[in-house]
Amino acid sequence: MDHRRRKAIQKCLQVSVIAIVLLLFLFPIIWTFITSIKDNVTAWSMPPRIFFSPSASNYVEIFKERGLHHNIKNSIIVALGATAISLVLGTPLAYMFARTRYRFNNFLFIFVFASYILPPIVLSIPLYVAAARVGLLNTYLVVILAHSSFCMAFTVWMLRGFFEEIPVEIEECAKVDGCSNLMTLFKVTLPIARPGLVATVIFCIILSWNDFMYALVLTGMDTRTLPVAVGQFLTPHGMFWGQMCAAGIVATAPVLVFSLFFQRYLIRGMTAGAVKG
């Protein structure tokens, strides 16, 4: 009986700890959503009101008056474009790093990965000057190229681990059967590394979707992405808390739904290759 009681107490403690940790992580999102369904007066009330009449007026205003749907479209275009370029260029590069053993291989890998770990502010101003000189400022292309710089580095780092986990003997058997190096990559290696490819695509889309600095410096009114649009609710005339929180929920919801829908690929991707790589 004492043993059962101890197990019950341990289980209650574990559930309590998990509940507290979840609450700490989810509280900002919950509070943001609660503020987003308040009117302007209630959102500014101090102390904050717990009981109020919810309203969807903030969501109506950010789409009808602020045109947030246009910013969502810009974010989708930029995220998909940057992810596509990163996969096309990063996949062969990751395969090269995984299969070749040159003297300066690790040094080159660190050099490529540096564009991911460098703070965006380091590259934002040079990219702005270069884009202004060639006439690409305030275009989708310059933002896509900027996002591709860190997404491609992440792709190389992620896929290198997956490719290293694939036995070389499998590729050698394919070559014995008459496959070239390129055919081996596309017909043998990439299908085996499909969980890693899916996980890489998801992470690249999230990285591009969440970027603020590059989009702030390189975009204009027509190409402004969603994270930059959220910051527009902070004006010299005041802060529109309700609308900002509503825009924050709109910007966060696709990433959360996307991650939950593909969570099995994310977990398999991180455990199968990225952590080991």
C-alpha positions as CSV (number, residue, x, y, z in Angstrom):
1,M,0.0,0.0,0.0
2,D,2.9,2.3,0.9
3,H,4.5,1.5,-2.4
4,R,1.3,2.4,-4.4
5,R,1.0,5.6,-2.4
6,R,4.5,6.6,-3.2
7,K,4.0,5.9,-6.9
8,A,0.8,7.9,-6.8
9,I,2.6,10.8,-5.1
10,Q,5.5,10.7,-7.6
11,K,3.0,10.7,-10.5
12,C,1.2,13.7,-9.1
13,L,4.5,15.5,-8.7
14,Q,5.5,14.7,-12.2
15,V,2.2,15.9,-13.6
16,S,2.4,19.1,-11.5
17,V,5.9,19.9,-12.7
18,I,4.9,19.3,-16.3
19,A,1.8,21.5,-15.9
20,I,3.8,24.3,-14.4
21,V,6.4,24.1,-17.2
22,L,3.7,24.1,-19.9
23,L,2.0,27.1,-18.2
24,L,5.3,29.0,-18.2
25,F,5.9,28.4,-21.9
26,L,2.3,28.9,-23.0
27,F,1.4,31.9,-20.8
28,P,2.8,34.5,-23.2
29,I,0.8,33.0,-26.1
30,I,-2.4,32.7,-23.9
31,W,-2.0,36.3,-22.6
32,T,-1.4,37.6,-26.2
33,F,-4.6,35.9,-27.4
34,I,-6.6,37.2,-24.4
35,T,-5.3,40.8,-25.2
36,S,-6.1,40.4,-28.9
37,I,-9.8,39.9,-28.1
38,K,-10.1,43.0,-25.9
39,D,-11.1,46.4,-27.1
40,N,-8.6,49.3,-26.8
41,V,-9.9,50.5,-23.5
42,T,-9.9,47.1,-21.9
43,A,-6.5,46.3,-23.2
44,W,-5.0,49.4,-21.5
45,S,-6.8,48.8,-18.2
46,M,-4.6,48.5,-15.1
47,P,-4.8,46.1,-13.4
48,P,-5.6,43.9,-16.3
49,R,-9.2,42.7,-16.5
50,I,-9.8,39.0,-16.4
51,F,-13.5,39.2,-17.0
52,F,-14.6,41.1,-20.1
53,S,-16.7,40.9,-23.2
54,P,-14.5,39.4,-26.0
55,S,-14.5,41.1,-29.4
56,A,-13.0,40.2,-32.8
57,S,-12.7,43.9,-33.8
58,N,-8.9,43.8,-33.6
59,Y,-8.8,41.0,-36.1
60,V,-11.2,42.8,-38.4
61,E,-9.2,46.0,-38.3
62,I,-5.8,44.4,-39.0
63,F,-7.1,42.7,-42.2
64,K,-9.6,45.4,-43.3
65,E,-7.7,48.6,-42.5
66,R,-4.1,47.4,-42.2
67,G,-4.1,45.0,-45.1
68,L,-2.3,42.2,-43.1
69,H,-3.3,39.7,-45.8
70,H,-0.8,41.3,-48.1
71,N,2.0,40.9,-45.6
72,I,1.0,37.2,-45.2
73,K,1.3,36.8,-48.9
74,N,4.8,38.4,-48.9
75,S,6.0,36.1,-46.1
76,I,4.8,33.0,-48.0
77,I,6.5,34.1,-51.2
78,V,9.8,34.9,-49.4
79,A,9.7,31.7,-47.2
80,L,9.0,29.4,-50.1
81,G,11.6,31.1,-52.4
82,A,14.3,31.0,-49.8
83,T,13.6,27.4,-48.9
84,A,13.7,26.3,-52.6
85,I,17.0,28.0,-53.3
86,S,18.5,26.6,-50.0
87,L,17.5,23.0,-50.9
88,V,18.7,23.3,-54.5
89,L,22.1,24.7,-53.5
90,G,22.5,23.3,-50.0
91,T,21.7,19.6,-50.7
92,P,24.7,18.9,-53.1
93,L,26.9,20.9,-50.8
94,A,25.9,18.9,-47.7
95,Y,26.4,15.7,-49.7
96,M,29.9,16.9,-50.6
97,F,30.8,17.6,-47.0
98,A,29.5,14.3,-45.9
99,R,31.3,12.2,-48.5
100,T,34.6,13.9,-49.1
101,R,37.6,14.0,-46.7
102,Y,39.7,16.9,-47.9
103,R,42.3,18.6,-45.6
104,F,40.3,21.8,-45.3
105,N,36.9,20.2,-45.4
106,N,36.0,21.2,-41.8
107,F,37.3,24.7,-42.3
108,L,35.1,25.1,-45.4
109,F,32.1,23.7,-43.5
110,I,32.6,26.3,-40.7
111,F,33.0,29.0,-43.3
112,V,29.6,28.1,-44.9
113,F,27.9,27.7,-41.5
114,A,29.2,31.1,-40.4
115,S,26.4,32.9,-42.4
116,Y,23.9,31.1,-40.1
117,I,25.5,31.9,-36.8
118,L,26.4,35.5,-37.6
119,P,24.0,38.1,-36.2
120,P,21.8,39.5,-39.0
121,I,22.8,43.1,-38.3
122,V,26.3,42.3,-39.5
123,L,25.1,41.5,-43.0
124,S,22.0,43.7,-43.2
125,I,23.7,47.0,-44.0
126,P,26.2,45.6,-46.6
127,L,23.2,43.8,-48.3
128,Y,21.2,47.1,-48.2
129,V,24.0,49.0,-49.9
130,A,24.6,46.3,-52.5
131,A,20.9,46.0,-53.3
132,A,20.5,49.7,-53.6
133,R,23.3,49.9,-56.1
134,V,22.0,47.2,-58.4
135,G,18.3,48.3,-58.1
136,L,17.0,45.3,-56.2
137,L,16.0,47.2,-53.0
138,N,12.4,46.7,-52.0
139,T,12.0,43.6,-54.1
140,Y,11.2,40.0,-53.3
141,L,14.4,38.8,-54.8
142,V,16.8,40.6,-52.4
143,V,14.9,39.3,-49.3
144,I,14.8,35.8,-50.7
145,L,18.5,35.9,-51.3
146,A,19.2,37.3,-47.9
147,H,17.1,34.6,-46.2
148,S,18.8,32.0,-48.4
149,S,22.1,32.9,-46.9
150,F,21.2,31.5,-43.5
151,C,18.7,28.9,-44.7
152,M,21.3,27.3,-47.0
153,A,23.8,27.2,-44.2
154,F,21.2,25.5,-41.9
155,T,20.4,23.1,-44.8
156,V,24.0,22.1,-45.2
157,W,24.4,21.6,-41.4
158,M,21.2,19.6,-41.1
159,L,21.6,17.3,-44.2
160,R,25.2,16.7,-43.6
161,G,24.3,14.7,-40.5
162,F,21.7,12.6,-42.4
163,F,24.1,11.8,-45.3
164,E,26.8,10.7,-42.9
165,E,24.3,8.3,-41.3
166,I,23.6,6.6,-44.6
167,P,26.1,3.7,-45.2
168,V,28.5,4.3,-48.0
169,E,28.1,0.6,-49.0
170,I,24.5,1.3,-50.2
171,E,25.8,3.9,-52.7
172,E,28.6,1.7,-53.8
173,C,26.1,-1.1,-54.7
174,A,24.1,1.4,-56.7
175,K,27.3,2.5,-58.6
176,V,28.2,-1.2,-59.3
177,D,24.7,-1.5,-60.9
178,G,25.6,1.3,-63.3
179,C,24.4,4.5,-61.5
180,S,26.4,7.6,-61.8
181,N,27.2,9.8,-58.8
182,L,24.3,12.1,-59.7
183,M,21.9,9.2,-60.1
184,T,23.0,7.7,-56.9
185,L,22.3,10.9,-55.0
186,F,18.8,11.3,-56.4
187,K,17.7,7.7,-56.7
188,V,19.3,6.2,-53.6
189,T,20.6,8.7,-51.1
190,L,17.8,11.3,-51.1
191,P,14.9,8.8,-50.8
192,I,16.6,7.3,-47.7
193,A,17.2,10.8,-46.3
194,R,13.6,11.9,-46.9
195,P,12.8,12.5,-43.2
196,G,15.8,14.8,-43.1
197,L,14.7,16.6,-46.2
198,V,11.2,17.2,-44.8
199,A,12.6,18.4,-41.5
200,T,15.0,20.7,-43.2
201,V,12.2,22.2,-45.3
202,I,10.0,22.8,-42.3
203,F,12.9,24.5,-40.3
204,C,13.9,26.6,-43.3
205,I,10.3,27.9,-43.7
206,I,10.1,28.7,-40.0
207,L,13.4,30.5,-40.1
208,S,12.5,32.6,-43.0
209,W,9.0,33.2,-41.7
210,N,10.3,34.5,-38.4
211,D,13.1,36.8,-39.7
212,F,12.7,40.4,-38.8
213,M,16.0,42.2,-39.3
214,Y,16.6,41.4,-43.0
215,A,13.0,42.1,-43.8
216,L,13.1,45.4,-41.9
217,V,16.1,46.7,-43.8
218,L,15.5,45.3,-47.3
219,T,11.8,45.5,-47.8
220,G,9.4,48.4,-48.7
221,M,5.7,49.0,-48.5
222,D,4.9,46.4,-51.2
223,T,7.2,43.7,-50.0
224,R,7.0,44.0,-46.2
225,T,6.7,40.7,-44.5
226,L,4.5,39.7,-41.5
227,P,7.1,40.2,-38.7
228,V,7.8,43.7,-39.8
229,A,4.1,44.5,-40.2
230,V,3.5,43.5,-36.6
231,G,6.0,46.1,-35.5
232,Q,4.1,48.8,-37.3
233,F,1.5,48.9,-34.5
234,L,4.1,50.7,-32.3
235,T,3.7,54.3,-33.5
236,P,4.8,57.8,-32.3
237,H,1.1,58.3,-31.3
238,G,0.9,55.3,-29.1
239,M,0.8,51.5,-29.1
240,F,-2.2,49.6,-30.4
241,W,-2.0,46.7,-28.0
242,G,-5.1,44.9,-29.2
243,Q,-4.2,45.1,-32.9
244,M,-0.5,44.2,-32.2
245,C,-1.5,41.1,-30.2
246,A,-4.0,40.1,-32.9
247,A,-1.3,40.4,-35.6
248,G,1.1,38.5,-33.3
249,I,-1.4,35.6,-33.1
250,V,-1.9,35.6,-36.8
251,A,1.8,35.5,-37.4
252,T,2.3,32.7,-34.8
253,A,-0.6,30.5,-35.6
254,P,0.6,29.2,-39.0
255,V,4.0,28.2,-37.5
256,L,2.4,26.4,-34.6
257,V,-0.1,24.6,-36.8
258,F,2.6,23.7,-39.3
259,S,4.9,22.4,-36.6
260,L,2.2,20.4,-34.9
261,F,1.1,18.9,-38.3
262,F,4.6,17.8,-39.2
263,Q,5.9,17.2,-35.6
264,R,6.7,13.5,-36.3
265,Y,9.0,14.6,-39.2
266,L,10.6,17.3,-36.9
267,I,11.3,14.7,-34.2
268,R,12.6,12.1,-36.6
269,G,14.7,14.7,-38.3
270,M,16.4,16.0,-35.2
271,T,17.0,12.5,-33.7
272,A,18.0,10.8,-36.9
273,G,20.6,13.1,-38.3
274,A,20.9,16.7,-37.0
275,V,21.9,15.9,-33.5
276,K,24.4,13.2,-34.5
277,G,25.8,15.5,-37.3
